[in-house]
Amino acid sequence: MEVGAVAQERQGGGASEAAARAGEEDGSGRGDGSHGLLRPCERGWGTSRRRIDPPAGKSVLDTKRYSIPLWIGYPVARYPGPMDNGKPLSSDDEIPLRERKRLRTRGALIDAAMELFVEHGFEAVTVTDIARRAEVGRTTFFRYFTDKQEVLFADEEQHREAFVSAVDDAAAALAPIGDSLDRALDVGRAGLSALVGSIAEYTTWLAERERLINGDPALLARSLLKQRAYAAAAIDVLQRHGADRETAVLAAAVCQACYETAVALTDAEPDRLPGAMVATFERLSARRANVRDD
């Protein structure tokens, strides 16, 4: 992945100037997870490159997202595109101008921070450095992120939302789950399908983020807390749909291990994650089938 002077490349430098003006003009508060749905076009921060059609009789504008569970086929759980107040939008033209400016500013800050982290190391980079590289003020930075650590987890809210929604849909379809580990794992697999789909679609710098996080104890601790939030959410949803606690906890732990395995085997390359996730679960399923036959 290139880590060159992206700010200068982006529309001949004009986008960074627009981002700076957007940050200073918009005073509507710090960005939230929905602001990670667009990225500067040159770096993949445009509208969704891969989009799935809505179910029959449904419009893209009346459904928040669509999830395709892994047990049906290839993992293609995706957001249909950028959103505004929870409603998907079909093109940049439908996004209000102020929101587009906010998205560009947020994207510029993320790219600037990641470039600097890669160039100088996480500890050596300050918020002032990030703001200067993105050509905005420190105040603008804090409208979007609480600290520089949170830049590394910029898309977590939308990823967790995609995961939990898919888990809930799958659990409802398979309820009551009871003590069936197979059903619980299918539910977790659907959630991971949505998660890796969201990551592949919207997250840049994933490999760099993983290296930075694994090399810093404080960042690793924060990452582990966020991972536990995924597991806790899955356990809660499974239990609400009739799974006993032992089954829910075991399924969540197995699914977390499968995700970490896929990340390790792909060197955290987002486009390879969905296939690796399928392969990991298929190998696990084959092994469990052999054990049952024995």
C-alpha positions in Angstrom: 0.0 0.0 0.0 1.4 3.4 -0.9 2.0 5.8 1.9 3.2 8.8 -0.1 2.1 12.4 0.0 -1.6 11.6 -0.5 -2.8 15.1 0.6 -0.8 16.6 -2.3 -2.1 14.1 -4.8 -5.7 14.4 -3.9 -7.2 16.6 -6.6 -4.0 18.6 -6.9 -4.2 19.7 -3.3 -7.6 21.3 -3.7 -9.3 18.6 -1.6 -7.1 19.3 1.4 -7.9 23.0 1.2 -11.6 22.2 1.0 -11.2 19.8 4.0 -9.6 22.6 6.0 -12.4 25.0 5.1 -14.9 22.3 5.9 -13.4 21.7 9.3 -13.4 25.3 10.3 -16.8 26.0 9.0 -18.7 23.0 10.4 -19.4 23.3 14.1 -21.8 20.5 14.4 -19.7 18.5 16.7 -17.3 15.5 16.6 -17.7 13.0 13.9 -19.3 9.6 14.6 -19.2 6.2 13.0 -21.4 7.2 10.0 -18.6 9.6 8.9 -16.4 6.7 7.9 -18.7 5.7 5.1 -16.9 7.8 2.4 -13.3 8.1 1.7 -11.3 10.4 -0.6 -11.8 8.9 -4.1 -8.1 8.5 -4.8 -7.7 6.3 -1.7 -11.0 4.5 -1.8 -13.0 7.0 0.2 -15.6 7.4 -2.5 -19.0 5.7 -2.7 -19.1 1.9 -2.4 -17.1 0.2 -5.1 -19.1 -3.0 -4.7 -22.8 -2.9 -4.1 -25.4 -5.6 -3.6 -29.0 -5.3 -4.9 -31.7 -5.0 -2.3 -34.1 -7.9 -1.8 -37.1 -8.1 -4.1 -39.7 -5.4 -3.3 -37.2 -3.4 -1.2 -35.7 -0.1 -2.1 -32.2 1.0 -1.1 -33.7 3.9 0.6 -36.0 2.0 3.0 -33.6 -0.5 4.4 -30.5 0.4 6.4 -28.3 -2.6 5.3 -28.6 -6.0 3.8 -26.7 -9.1 5.2 -26.1 -12.3 3.4 -25.3 -15.0 5.9 -22.2 -17.1 5.3 -24.1 -20.4 5.3 -26.1 -19.3 2.2 -22.9 -18.6 0.2 -20.0 -16.4 -0.3 -19.7 -13.6 2.4 -21.0 -10.5 0.8 -22.5 -8.7 3.7 -22.2 -5.0 2.8 -23.6 -1.6 3.5 -25.4 -0.6 0.2 -23.6 2.7 0.2 -23.1 5.9 2.2 -25.7 6.9 4.7 -27.3 10.0 6.1 -29.1 9.7 9.4 -29.3 5.9 9.0 -30.6 6.0 5.4 -28.5 4.8 2.5 -27.7 7.2 -0.2 -27.2 6.1 -3.8 -24.7 8.8 -4.9 -22.5 11.6 -3.7 -25.0 14.1 -5.2 -27.6 13.0 -2.6 -25.4 13.8 0.4 -25.8 17.3 1.7 -22.8 19.6 1.0 -21.9 20.1 4.6 -21.8 16.3 5.2 -19.6 15.8 2.2 -17.2 18.4 3.6 -17.2 16.7 7.0 -16.5 13.3 5.3 -13.6 14.8 3.3 -12.2 16.4 6.4 -12.4 13.2 8.4 -10.8 11.2 5.6 -8.0 13.7 5.3 -7.3 13.5 9.0 -7.2 9.7 8.9 -4.9 9.6 5.9 -2.6 12.2 7.4 -2.4 10.4 10.7 -1.7 7.0 9.2 1.0 8.5 6.9 2.7 10.0 9.8 2.4 6.9 12.0 4.0 4.8 9.3 6.7 7.4 8.6 7.7 8.2 12.2 6.1 5.7 14.6 3.0 6.2 16.6 4.5 7.7 19.7 6.5 10.3 17.8 3.4 11.8 16.2 1.3 14.5 17.9 -2.2 15.8 17.2 -0.6 19.0 16.0 1.5 17.1 13.5 -1.7 15.3 12.2 -3.7 18.6 11.9 -0.8 20.3 10.1 -0.4 17.4 7.6 -4.2 17.5 6.9 -4.1 21.3 6.7 -6.6 21.9 9.4 -6.5 23.2 13.0 -6.2 21.2 16.2 -9.7 22.2 17.1 -11.0 20.6 13.9 -9.1 17.4 14.8 -10.9 17.1 18.1 -14.3 17.6 16.5 -13.8 14.2 14.9 -11.6 12.2 17.3 -11.1 12.3 21.1 -7.3 11.5 20.7 -4.8 10.2 18.2 -5.4 6.6 19.4 -9.0 6.7 18.2 -7.9 7.4 14.6 -6.7 3.8 14.5 -10.2 2.7 15.3 -12.0 5.2 13.2 -14.4 2.7 11.6 -15.1 0.5 14.7 -18.6 1.8 15.3 -19.9 1.0 11.8 -18.1 -2.4 11.8 -19.7 -3.3 15.1 -23.1 -2.1 13.9 -22.8 -4.3 10.8 -21.7 -7.3 12.9 -24.4 -7.0 15.5 -27.2 -6.5 12.9 -26.1 -9.6 11.0 -25.8 -11.7 14.2 -29.3 -10.6 15.2 -30.8 -11.4 11.8 -29.2 -14.8 11.7 -30.1 -15.7 15.3 -33.7 -14.8 14.7 -33.8 -17.0 11.6 -32.3 -20.0 13.5 -34.0 -19.5 16.9 -34.4 -21.2 19.2 -30.7 -22.0 19.3 -30.7 -23.8 22.6 -27.5 -25.9 23.1 -26.8 -26.3 19.4 -23.2 -25.2 18.8 -23.7 -25.7 15.1 -26.5 -23.1 15.0 -24.6 -20.7 17.3 -21.5 -20.9 15.1 -23.7 -20.3 12.0 -24.9 -17.1 13.7 -21.4 -16.0 14.6 -20.3 -16.8 11.0 -22.9 -14.5 9.6 -21.8 -11.8 11.9 -18.2 -12.2 10.8 -19.3 -12.2 7.2 -20.8 -8.8 7.7 -17.7 -7.6 9.7 -15.1 -8.6 7.1 -17.4 -7.3 4.3 -17.6 -3.9 6.1 -13.8 -3.9 6.6 -13.0 -4.9 3.0 -15.4 -2.2 1.7 -14.6 0.7 3.9 -11.3 0.3 5.9 -8.0 1.6 4.6 -4.6 1.1 6.2 -5.7 -2.1 7.9 -2.4 -3.9 7.7 -0.6 -0.7 9.0 -3.1 -0.4 11.8 -2.6 -4.0 12.9 1.2 -3.5 13.0 1.0 -0.3 15.0 -1.5 -1.8 17.4 0.5 -5.0 18.0 3.6 -3.0 18.6 2.2 -0.7 21.3 0.9 -2.1 24.6 -1.6 0.7 25.2 -3.0 0.4 21.7 -3.2 -3.4 22.0 -5.1 -3.1 25.3 -7.6 -0.7 23.7 -8.0 -3.1 20.8 -8.6 -6.1 23.1 -11.3 -4.1 24.9 -13.0 -3.4 21.6 -12.8 -7.1 20.6 -14.4 -8.1 23.8 -17.3 -5.8 23.0 -17.9 -7.8 19.8 -17.9 -11.0 21.8 -20.2 -9.6 24.5 -22.6 -8.4 21.9 -22.7 -11.8 20.2 -23.3 -13.6 23.4 -26.1 -11.2 24.4 -27.8 -11.7 21.0 -27.5 -15.5 21.1 -28.9 -15.7 24.5 -31.8 -13.4 23.6 -32.6 -15.9 20.8 -32.6 -18.9 23.1 -29.0 -20.1 23.3 -27.8 -21.3 26.7 -24.9 -19.3 28.1 -22.3 -22.0 27.7 -23.1 -22.4 24.0 -23.2 -18.7 23.4 -19.8 -18.1 25.1 -18.1 -21.0 23.3 -19.4 -19.9 19.9 -18.3 -16.4 20.5 -14.8 -17.5 21.5 -14.5 -19.9 18.4 -15.7 -17.1 16.1 -13.2 -14.6 17.5 -10.4 -17.2 17.0 -11.5 -17.7 13.4 -11.4 -14.0 12.8 -7.9 -13.6 14.3 -6.7 -16.6 12.2 -8.1 -15.0 9.0 -6.4 -11.7 9.8 -3.0 -13.5 10.5 -3.2 -15.6 7.4 -3.9 -12.7 5.1 -1.5 -10.3 6.8 -4.5 -8.1 7.4 -5.2 -7.4 3.7 -8.9 -6.4 3.6 -9.7 -7.9 0.2 -8.4 -11.3 1.2 -10.3 -11.4 4.5 -13.7 -12.7 3.2 -12.1 -15.7 1.4 -9.8 -16.5 4.3 -12.8 -16.4 6.7 -14.7 -18.9 4.5 -11.7 -21.2 4.4 -11.2 -21.0 8.1 -14.8 -22.0 8.9 -14.9 -24.7 6.3 -11.8 -26.3 7.8 -13.2 -26.1 11.3 -16.5 -27.6 10.1 -14.7 -30.4 8.3 -12.7 -31.2 11.5 -15.8 -31.2 13.7 -17.6 -33.5 11.2 -14.6 -35.9 11.3 -14.7 -35.9 15.1 -18.4 -36.7 15.1 -17.9 -39.6 12.7 -15.2 -41.0 14.9 
